[in-house]
Amino acid sequence: MALRLRLEDVSFSYPLPARDEAPALNSVSLTLEPGDALCLAGANGSGKSTLAQVCAGLLTPSAGSLFYGGKRVKSHSSLLEFRRACGLLFQNPEDQLFADTVEKDIAFGPRNHGLRGEDLRLRIRESCRLVDLSPDEIGERSPFSLSGGEQRRVALAGVLALEPEVLVLDEPFIGLDYEGRQSLQAALKRYHEEREASIIVVTHELSHMWSLATNFSLMSEGRITRSRTRAQLLKGDTDLGALGMRLPQWESIARELMRHGVSIDDRADPRSLAAAIAKYREVSP
């Protein structure tokens, strides 16, 4: 189970920036409670990918502090320990694939951590189950022979095989069709619920994480400008358009129904929304 992750006034600048270039992160503070699922959203260049890499221990802050489980991550040993607790899936995660078979690719991480024999085989099978892939069907295939959605799930299985307490994904839905997005969302939901892991997903589309995220942090120019729950976003207290974002289309409809007194659950999806509309029509004059 994950521990509390906290960033306190974290800033980050890439080496040799232009003199007038703002830092990629500017005094960012963030708390991720155990088991939270955070959607980190913003336009391109807002700093969300940089923040994701700091949260995964890949980048160390230029200023400010990072804490995990109440302990400051500062020394080399504490950074290594923190990195072992985290798993990071980069943008275009299929670029992380390299082995000649799916099984070898998924096994790479846990094998490097000392897992062998039956324990390793079971870890591979469990990771495949979490992403809804059959090792018996694709284990000996080249990962590069799979569809784009399948490749992405194989890459995710390789990360999950390390059993991270904090799972960070950078724009994992880019380039996937509807079916691919649904499969990936289901895999994230399964891991989040079964392992009580904390999850951070970077995206520019709120709809991709709407049903899973417990919190939404909206970024602009290297800062977190808003932190909201799903219910708060649904009530319309945030100008998403000013941040280059919008609610999922069905949630925009839900917001209008709420304005007319219709009770809508904040986890509404298109199917439940259709039921609410049908009920509204029955009682409306």
VOBA-1610 file (N, C-alpha, C; in pm, whole numbers, padded with zeros to 5 digits, always signed):
BEGIN
Met+00084-00120+00000Met+00000+00000+00000Met+00087+00125+00000Ala+00043+00226-00072Ala+00120+00348-00085Ala+00122+00427+00046Leu+00222+00513+00059Leu+00232+00608+00168Leu+00203+00748+00114Arg+00193+00843+00205Arg+00164+00980+00162Arg+00283+01038+00085Leu+00253+01098-00029Leu+00354+01167-00110Leu+00325+01316-00102Arg+00427+01393-00068Arg+00406+01538-00053Arg+00521+01616-00116Leu+00484+01715-00195Leu+00579+01809-00251Leu+00557+01945-00186Glu+00665+02008-00147Glu+00656+02135-00075Glu+00740+02241-00147Asp+00672+02335-00211Asp+00738+02447-00281Asp+00846+02399-00377Val+00813+02300-00458Val+00910+02241-00550Val+00921+02324-00678Ser+01044+02355-00715Ser+01073+02419-00843Ser+01173+02331-00919Phe+01169+02343-01051Phe+01264+02267-01131Phe+01295+02345-01259Ser+01423+02354-01289Ser+01468+02416-01414Ser+01558+02316-01486Tyr+01540+02306-01617Tyr+01628+02220-01696Tyr+01764+02288-01714Pro+01868+02212-01735Pro+02002+02271-01748Pro+02010+02373-01862Leu+02085+02480-01837Leu+02115+02583-01936Leu+01989+02640-02003Pro+01891+02686-01923Pro+01775+02749-01985Pro+01812+02886-02040Ala+01731+02935-02132Ala+01749+03072-02180Ala+01732+03168-02063Arg+01799+03282-02071Arg+01801+03374-01958Arg+01661+03418-01916Asp+01573+03436-02015Asp+01439+03484-01984Asp+01337+03371-01974Glu+01385+03246-01972Glu+01294+03132-01969Glu+01252+03101-01826Ala+01121+03086-01805Ala+01069+03054-01672Ala+01102+02909-01638Pro+01113+02877-01508Pro+01137+02737-01469Pro+01022+02648-01512Ala+01052+02521-01537Ala+00948+02426-01577Ala+00846+02407-01466Leu+00892+02410-01340Leu+00804+02406-01223Leu+00839+02524-01134Asn+00737+02586-01079Asn+00758+02707-01000Asn+00680+02699-00869Ser+00749+02662-00761Ser+00690+02658-00625Ser+00562+02574-00620Val+00572+02450-00664Val+00457+02360-00666Val+00448+02285-00533Ser+00331+02288-00473Ser+00303+02209-00353Ser+00187+02114-00384Leu+00200+01991-00340Leu+00103+01887-00375Leu+00108+01778-00271Thr-00009+01727-00231Thr-00016+01613-00140Thr-00101+01503-00203Leu-00044+01384-00209Leu-00114+01267-00261Leu-00130+01170-00146Glu-00253+01155-00098Glu-00279+01064+00013Glu-00275+00920-00037Pro-00249+00824+00053Pro-00246+00683+00012Pro-00375+00642-00059Gly-00360+00584-00177Gly-00476+00537-00251Gly-00544+00641-00337Asp-00493+00765-00338Asp-00550+00867-00425Asp-00523+00834-00571Ala-00613+00880-00657Ala-00590+00875-00802Ala-00600+01018-00852Leu-00487+01075-00889Leu-00479+01216-00926Leu-00470+01230-01077Cys-00556+01313-01133Cys-00547+01353-01272Cys-00474+01486-01277Leu-00359+01486-01342Leu-00277+01606-01354Leu-00296+01659-01496Ala-00373+01766-01509Ala-00416+01811-01641Ala-00365+01951-01671Gly-00350+01978-01798Gly-00306+02110-01841Gly-00270+02108-01988Ala-00254+02227-02043Ala-00218+02238-02184Ala-00072+02199-02204Asn-00032+02180-02329Asn+00108+02150-02359Asn+00197+02261-02306Gly+00309+02222-02244Gly+00401+02320-02190Gly+00366+02373-02053Ser+00263+02316-01990Ser+00221+02365-01858Ser+00309+02314-01745Gly+00392+02213-01772Gly+00480+02159-01669Gly+00435+02027-01611Lys+00326+01973-01663Lys+00269+01853-01601Lys+00359+01730-01618Ser+00426+01716-01733Ser+00516+01602-01752Ser+00638+01612-01662Thr+00690+01733-01645Thr+00803+01754-01554Thr+00763+01719-01412Leu+00644+01763-01371Leu+00596+01732-01236Leu+00580+01582-01218Ala+00530+01514-01320Ala+00514+01368-01311Ala+00648+01300-01287Gln+00753+01347-01355Gln+00884+01286-01340Gln+00946+01316-01203Val+00913+01432-01147Val+00956+01461-01009Val+00884+01368-00912Cys+00753+01348-00934Cys+00673+01262-00846Cys+00718+01116-00853Ala+00782+01078-00962Ala+00831+00940-00977Ala+00978+00927-00937Gly+01041+01036-00897Gly+01180+01030-00854Gly+01280+01032-00968Leu+01233+01054-01091Leu+01325+01056-01204Leu+01402+01188-01210Leu+01334+01298-01176Leu+01398+01428-01166Leu+01400+01471-01020Thr+01508+01535-00978Thr+01516+01586-00841Thr+01492+01736-00843Pro+01418+01790-00748Pro+01384+01932-00748Pro+01508+02022-00746Ser+01499+02134-00819Ser+01603+02235-00810Ser+01591+02312-00679Ala+01469+02321-00628Ala+01442+02385-00500Ala+01317+02321-00441Gly+01301+02334-00309Gly+01186+02273-00243Gly+01216+02131-00198Ser+01113+02064-00146Ser+01133+01933-00084Ser+01027+01834-00129Leu+01067+01707-00133Leu+00977+01596-00162Leu+00981+01501-00044Phe+00863+01460+00004Phe+00852+01370+00117Phe+00771+01248+00076Tyr+00812+01131+00124Tyr+00734+01009+00102Tyr+00728+00934+00234Gly+00605+00909+00280Gly+00587+00844+00409Gly+00641+00927+00524Gly+00637+01059+00508Gly+00685+01148+00613Gly+00835+01171+00614Lys+00909+01099+00529Lys+01055+01113+00525Lys+01096+01195+00402Arg+01185+01288+00424Arg+01231+01370+00313Arg+01321+01289+00220Val+01291+01299+00091Val+01371+01229-00009Val+01482+01325-00053Lys+01601+01304+00002Lys+01710+01397-00025Lys+01842+01325-00052Ser+01877+01231+00035Ser+02003+01160+00017Ser+01993+01062-00099His+02108+01015-00145His+02111+00919-00255His+02036+00791-00218Ser+02055+00743-00095Ser+01989+00619-00053Ser+01838+00638-00043Ser+01793+00753+00007Ser+01648+00777+00018Ser+01586+00793-00120Leu+01662+00849-00215Leu+01611+00862-00352Leu+01597+00725-00418Leu+01695+00637-00398Leu+01686+00503-00453Leu+01568+00427-00394Glu+01548+00442-00264Glu+01436+00375-00197Glu+01303+00426-00252Phe+01294+00558-00272Phe+01171+00616-00325Phe+01146+00568-00468Arg+01250+00563-00548Arg+01234+00518-00686Arg+01184+00374-00694Arg+01224+00292-00600Arg+01177+00153-00599Arg+01028+00145-00567Ala+00977+00246-00498Ala+00835+00248-00465Ala+00749+00301-00579Cys+00814+00356-00683Cys+00742+00422-00791Cys+00756+00346-00922Gly+00655+00360-01005Gly+00661+00309-01141Gly+00619+00420-01236Leu+00693+00438-01344Leu+00667+00546-01439Leu+00649+00490-01579Leu+00537+00527-01640Leu+00512+00493-01780Leu+00522+00623-01860Phe+00620+00629-01949Phe+00645+00751-02026Phe+00540+00772-02134Gln+00544+00892-02194Gln+00467+00913-02316Gln+00516+00813-02421Asn+00423+00770-02507Asn+00456+00669-02609Asn+00526+00550-02544Pro+00460+00485-02446Pro+00527+00380-02368Pro+00571+00261-02451Glu+00514+00244-02572Glu+00561+00134-02656Glu+00708+00152-02693Asp+00758+00276-02680Asp+00901+00298-02704Asp+00986+00236-02594Gln+00923+00198-02481Gln+00996+00132-02373Gln+01018-00016-02401Leu+00948-00070-02500Leu+00962-00212-02532Leu+01093-00236-02607Phe+01158-00347-02575Phe+01287-00372-02639Phe+01319-00520-02658Ala+01258-00608-02577Ala+01293-00751-02582Ala+01229-00819-02703Asp+01277-00940-02734Asp+01224-01009-02852Asp+01095-01083-02825Thr+01055-01098-02697Thr+00925-01156-02665Thr+00857-01073-02556Val+00725-01083-02551Val+00647-01013-02449Val+00689-01058-02310Glu+00706-01189-02292Glu+00741-01242-02160Glu+00874-01185-02110Lys+00973-01178-02197Lys+01103-01124-02156Lys+01094-00976-02122Asp+01010-00905-02195Asp+00995-00762-02169Asp+00936-00738-02031Ile+00829-00810-01998Ile+00764-00793-01869Ile+00854-00841-01756Ala+00935-00943-01783Ala+01021-01001-01679Ala+01144-00917-01649Phe+01177-00822-01735Phe+01305-00751-01722Phe+01321-00684-01586Gly+01220-00607-01543Gly+01230-00535-01417Gly+01241-00625-01295Pro+01144-00715-01275Pro+01153-00802-01157Pro+01275-00895-01159Arg+01321-00935-01278Arg+01442-01018-01285Arg+01562-00937-01234Asn+01569-00810-01269Asn+01678-00726-01221Asn+01671-00701-01071His+01551-00719-01014His+01534-00706-00870His+01553-00839-00798Gly+01597-00941-00872Gly+01634-01067-00809Gly+01532-01177-00814Leu+01417-01154-00880Leu+01313-01257-00886Leu+01352-01364-00988Arg+01330-01490-00954Arg+01368-01600-01041Arg+01263-01712-01035Gly+01271-01805-01129Gly+01192-01927-01126Gly+01042-01907-01120Glu+00978-01984-01034Glu+00832-01982-01023Glu+00781-01847-00977Asp+00854-01781-00887Asp+00812-01649-00840Asp+00807-01550-00957Leu+00906-01557-01045Leu+00908-01468-01160Leu+00794-01502-01256Arg+00772-01630-01279Arg+00664-01671-01370Arg+00529-01623-01319Leu+00505-01637-01189Leu+00378-01593-01131Leu+00363-01442-01139Arg+00473-01369-01121Arg+00468-01223-01130Arg+00430-01179-01272Ile+00485-01248-01371Ile+00452-01216-01510Ile+00304-01241-01537Arg+00253-01356-01491Arg+00113-01390-01514Arg+00020-01291-01444Glu+00056-01251-01324Glu-00028-01157-01250Glu-00028-01021-01319Ser+00086-00977-01368Ser+00092-00849-01438Ser+00010-00853-01566Cys+00014-00965-01636Cys-00068-00980-01756Cys-00217-00979-01722Arg-00253-01043-01612Arg-00394-01043-01570Arg-00443-00902-01543Leu-00360-00822-01478Leu-00400-00686-01443Leu-00430-00601-01566Val-00362-00629-01675Val-00385-00550-01798Val-00467-00627-01900Asp-00526-00741-01857Asp-00616-00821-01940Asp-00548-00873-02067Leu-00429-00930-02048Leu-00359-00998-02157Leu-00329-01141-02114Ser-00327-01234-02209Ser-00300-01373-02178Ser-00154-01406-02210Pro-00073-01440-02109Pro+00066-01477-02137Pro+00076-01603-02221Asp-00024-01692-02212Asp-00021-01813-02293Asp-00038-01782-02441Glu-00113-01675-02471Glu-00141-01640-02610Glu-00033-01550-02671Ile+00023-01461-02591Ile+00115-01362-02650Ile+00254-01365-02588Gly+00276-01448-02487Gly+00403-01446-02415Gly+00525-01467-02502Glu+00513-01553-02604Glu+00627-01582-02691Glu+00628-01498-02819Arg+00531-01409-02832Arg+00527-01323-02950Arg+00616-01201-02930Ser+00659-01144-03041Ser+00731-01018-03033Ser+00633-00908-02994Pro+00670-00822-02901Pro+00579-00712-02865Pro+00551-00620-02983Phe+00641-00619-03081Phe+00625-00530-03195Phe+00529-00586-03300Ser+00480-00707-03276Ser+00380-00765-03366Ser+00238-00736-03317Leu+00226-00672-03201Leu+00096-00646-03140Leu+00039-00513-03188Ser-00090-00493-03162Ser-00152-00364-03194Ser-00098-00257-03100Gly-00124-00131-03134Gly-00077-00021-03051Gly-00131-00028-02910Gly-00260-00061-02896Gly-00319-00072-02763Gly-00260-00186-02683Glu-00234-00299-02750Glu-00174-00413-02682Glu-00030-00383-02640Gln+00044-00315-02726Gln+00181-00278-02691Gln+00182-00189-02566Arg+00087-00099-02559Arg+00083-00008-02444Arg+00052-00085-02316Arg-00035-00184-02327Arg-00067-00264-02208Arg+00050-00354-02169Val+00127-00401-02267Val+00247-00478-02234Val+00347-00390-02161Ala+00365-00267-02209Ala+00455-00174-02142Ala+00408-00148-01999Leu+00277-00131-01981Leu+00223-00110-01846Leu+00244-00234-01760Ala+00226-00353-01818Ala+00248-00477-01742Ala+00392-00484-01692Gly+00487-00437-01774Gly+00626-00436-01732Gly+00649-00347-01612Val+00577-00236-01605Val+00586-00146-01489Val+00517-00209-01369Leu+00398-00265-01390Leu+00323-00325-01279Leu+00394-00447-01221Ala+00477-00512-01301Ala+00551-00628-01252Ala+00646-00592-01138Leu+00677-00464-01126Leu+00761-00417-01015Leu+00678-00383-00892Glu+00545-00397-00904Glu+00451-00372-00794Glu+00472-00235-00729Pro+00465-00128-00809Pro+00487+00005-00753Pro+00376+00048-00660Glu+00413+00119-00554Glu+00315+00176-00463Glu+00256+00304-00521Val+00338+00376-00597Val+00294+00498-00666Val+00315+00476-00815Leu+00207+00481-00891Leu+00213+00459-01035Leu+00191+00592-01106Val+00287+00632-01189Val+00281+00759-01260Val+00278+00731-01410Leu+00180+00788-01479Leu+00167+00766-01623Leu+00158+00900-01693Asp+00241+00919-01794Asp+00248+01045-01867Asp+00178+01032-02002Glu+00059+01092-02013Glu-00021+01090-02136Glu-00036+00948-02192Pro-00086+00854-02112Pro-00091+00715-02159Pro-00197+00688-02265Phe-00292+00782-02284Phe-00403+00756-02375Phe-00381+00812-02515Ile-00272+00886-02534Ile-00246+00947-02665Ile-00234+00840-02774Gly-00307+00861-02884Gly-00296+00772-02999Gly-00379+00646-02991Leu-00450+00624-02880Leu-00532+00504-02867Leu-00673+00531-02917Asp-00734+00429-02979Asp-00874+00442-03016Asp-00961+00418-02893Tyr-01093+00425-02913Tyr-01185+00414-02799Tyr-01165+00283-02724Glu-01155+00174-02799Glu-01138+00042-02735Glu-01007+00036-02657Gly-00901+00091-02715Gly-00772+00092-02647Gly-00776+00173-02518Arg-00844+00288-02523Arg-00856+00371-02402Arg-00935+00299-02294Gln-01044+00234-02335Gln-01127+00161-02238Gln-01047+00050-02171Ser-00968-00023-02248Ser-00888-00132-02192Ser-00784-00080-02094Leu-00720+00031-02129Leu-00619+00088-02041Leu-00681+00144-01914Gln-00795+00211-01927Gln-00864+00263-01810Gln-00904+00150-01716Ala-00950+00039-01772Ala-00989-00076-01689Ala-00869-00133-01615Ala-00753-00138-01682Ala-00632-00189-01618Ala-00589-00100-01502Leu-00595+00031-01522Leu-00559+00124-01414Leu-00655+00111-01297Lys-00783+00100-01327Lys-00883+00086-01221Lys-00860-00042-01142Arg-00828-00149-01212Arg-00804-00278-01147Arg-00684-00271-01053Tyr-00575-00214-01100Tyr-00455-00204-01016Tyr-00479-00111-00898His-00545-00001-00922His-00573+00097-00816His-00655+00036-00705Glu-00757-00040-00741Glu-00848-00096-00641Glu-00788-00218-00571Glu-00723-00305-00647Glu-00672-00430-00588Glu-00547-00408-00504Arg-00463-00315-00543Arg-00335-00295-00474Arg-00334-00174-00382Glu-00443-00099-00380Glu-00452+00024-00300Glu-00334+00116-00330Ala-00297+00120-00456Ala-00185+00203-00500Ala-00233+00346-00523Ser-00139+00439-00516Ser-00166+00577-00556Ser-00131+00590-00704Ile-00210+00668-00775Ile-00191+00682-00920Ile-00191+00830-00957Ile-00097+00867-01042Ile-00093+01000-01101Ile-00095+00982-01252Val-00193+01041-01317Val-00202+01032-01463Val-00199+01172-01522Val-00102+01196-01609Val-00092+01322-01682Val-00176+01312-01808Thr-00261+01411-01831Thr-00343+01410-01952Thr-00388+01552-01983His-00422+01577-02107His-00482+01705-02144His-00632+01689-02167Glu-00683+01567-02150Glu-00825+01539-02167Glu-00882+01486-02036Leu-00964+01565-01969Leu-01021+01523-01841Leu-01105+01397-01855Ser-01166+01377-01971Ser-01254+01261-01989Ser-01181+01129-01971His-01051+01127-01999His-00975+01003-01990His-00965+00951-01847Met-00974+01041-01750Met-00959+01001-01610Met-01081+01033-01526Trp-01190+01074-01589Trp-01304+01125-01515Trp-01363+01022-01419Ser-01375+00898-01461Ser-01440+00797-01377Ser-01347+00738-01272Leu-01215+00758-01287Leu-01119+00697-01195Leu-01062+00795-01095Ala-01034+00917-01138Ala-00962+01012-01053Ala-01044+01053-00931Thr-00976+01064-00818Thr-01038+01118-00697Thr-01016+01268-00687Asn-00908+01316-00750Asn-00875+01458-00747Asn-00820+01501-00883Phe-00837+01629-00911Phe-00788+01687-01036Phe-00704+01810-01002Ser-00579+01812-01048Ser-00495+01930-01033Ser-00470+01987-01172Leu-00499+02114-01188Leu-00491+02179-01318Leu-00369+02270-01320Met-00286+02254-01424Met-00158+02325-01430Met-00153+02428-01542Ser-00078+02533-01516Ser-00052+02636-01617Ser+00078+02705-01581Glu+00168+02717-01678Glu+00294+02790-01663Glu+00375+02744-01541Gly+00383+02612-01524Gly+00467+02556-01419Gly+00408+02560-01279Arg+00282+02595-01269Arg+00217+02602-01137Arg+00088+02521-01138Ile+00049+02473-01020Ile-00085+02418-01003Ile-00177+02534-00972Thr-00268+02561-01063Thr-00356+02677-01047Thr-00489+02641-00980Arg-00529+02515-00990Arg-00653+02470-00927Arg-00635+02326-00882Ser-00691+02291-00767Ser-00702+02152-00724Ser-00847+02130-00686Arg-00913+02039-00755Arg-01057+02023-00740Arg-01093+01874-00735Thr-01206+01846-00670Thr-01265+01713-00679Thr-01354+01709-00802Arg-01399+01591-00837Arg-01488+01575-00952Arg-01617+01655-00930Ala-01671+01647-00808Ala-01796+01716-00778Ala-01780+01867-00793Gln-01667+01921-00751Gln-01644+02065-00763Gln-01635+02108-00909Leu-01569+02028-00991Leu-01562+02060-01134Leu-01701+02053-01197Leu-01779+01957-01154Leu-01912+01939-01211Leu-02003+02056-01176Lys-01982+02115-01058Lys-02063+02229-01016Lys-02026+02357-01089Gly-01913+02355-01159Gly-01880+02468-01245Gly-01809+02582-01176Asp-01730+02553-01070Asp-01663+02662-00999Asp-01527+02696-01060Thr-01492+02632-01172Thr-01361+02653-01233Thr-01377+02684-01382Asp-01309+02788-01428Asp-01311+02825-01570Asp-01211+02738-01645Leu-01257+02622-01688Leu-01167+02530-01758Leu-01123+02584-01893Gly-01211+02660-01958Gly-01176+02714-02088Gly-01053+02802-02084Ala-01036+02875-01974Ala-00919+02962-01960Ala-00790+02882-01951Leu-00803+02753-01913Leu-00686+02666-01901Leu-00672+02574-02023Gly-00756+02600-02125Gly-00747+02520-02247Gly-00806+02381-02233Met-00899+02362-02137Met-00958+02231-02115Met-01109+02242-02110Arg-01174+02127-02106Arg-01319+02124-02099Arg-01361+01996-02029Leu-01484+01999-01977Leu-01541+01878-01918Leu-01570+01777-02027Pro-01576+01647-01990Pro-01629+01549-02085Pro-01767+01594-02132Gln-01801+01566-02256Gln-01926+01616-02312Gln-02047+01575-02229Trp-02047+01449-02183Trp-02163+01404-02106Trp-02172+01476-01972Glu-02057+01520-01918Glu-02060+01593-01792Glu-02108+01736-01811Ser-02084+01793-01927Ser-02140+01925-01957Ser-02292+01917-01959Ile-02343+01807-02015Ile-02489+01786-02014Ile-02537+01764-01871Ala-02461+01686-01794Ala-02499+01662-01654Ala-02505+01793-01576Arg-02411+01883-01602Arg-02410+02012-01532Arg-02539+02089-01561Glu-02583+02087-01688Glu-02706+02157-01724Glu-02827+02093-01656Leu-02828+01960-01649Leu-02938+01892-01580Leu-02942+01930-01432Met-02825+01939-01370Met-02818+01978-01229Met-02873+02119-01209Arg-02849+02207-01306Arg-02901+02344-01296Arg-03053+02345-01298His-03112+02238-01355His-03258+02227-01361His-03312+02138-01249Gly-03229+02111-01150Gly-03276+02038-01033Gly-03270+01888-01041Val-03208+01834-01146Val-03196+01689-01160Val-03077+01640-01079Ser-03099+01535-00999Ser-02991+01479-00917Ser-02902+01389-01003Ile-02773+01424-01009Ile-02677+01349-01090Ile-02559+01309-01002Asp-02524+01181-01006Asp-02406+01135-00933Asp-02281+01192-00998Asp-02181+01231-00915Asp-02062+01293-00973Asp-01975+01193-01049Arg-02008+01064-01042Arg-01938+00964-01123Arg-02022+00921-01243Ala-02113+01009-01284Ala-02201+00975-01396Ala-02121+00942-01521Asp-02168+00841-01593Asp-02110+00807-01722Asp-02222+00819-01826Pro-02192+00805-01954Pro-02296+00823-02056Pro-02421+00738-02033Arg-02403+00614-01985Arg-02519+00526-01966Arg-02608+00576-01853Ser-02549+00612-01738Ser-02630+00660-01626Ser-02690+00796-01657Leu-02620+00875-01738Leu-02673+01005-01777Leu-02795+00988-01867Ala-02791+00890-01957Ala-02907+00864-02042Ala-03028+00825-01959Ala-03005+00746-01853Ala-03116+00708-01764Ala-03172+00831-01693Ala-03085+00922-01651Ala-03130+01043-01582Ala-03212+01131-01676Ile-03169+01139-01803Ile-03243+01219-01900Ile-03381+01160-01924Ala-03387+01025-01936Ala-03516+00959-01957Ala-03610+00985-01840Lys-03556+00979-01719Lys-03637+01004-01600Lys-03684+01149-01596Tyr-03596+01240-01636Tyr-03630+01383-01637Tyr-03744+01410-01735Arg-03740+01342-01848Arg-03846+01361-01948Arg-03980+01312-01895Glu-03976+01205-01813Glu-04101+01149-01760Glu-04170+01246-01665Val-04090+01320-01586Val-04150+01406-01483Val-04165+01550-01529Ser-04102+01585-01642Ser-04110+01723-01689Ser-04243+01748-01758Pro-04300+01867-01738Pro-04427+01898-01804Pro-04409+01916-01954
//
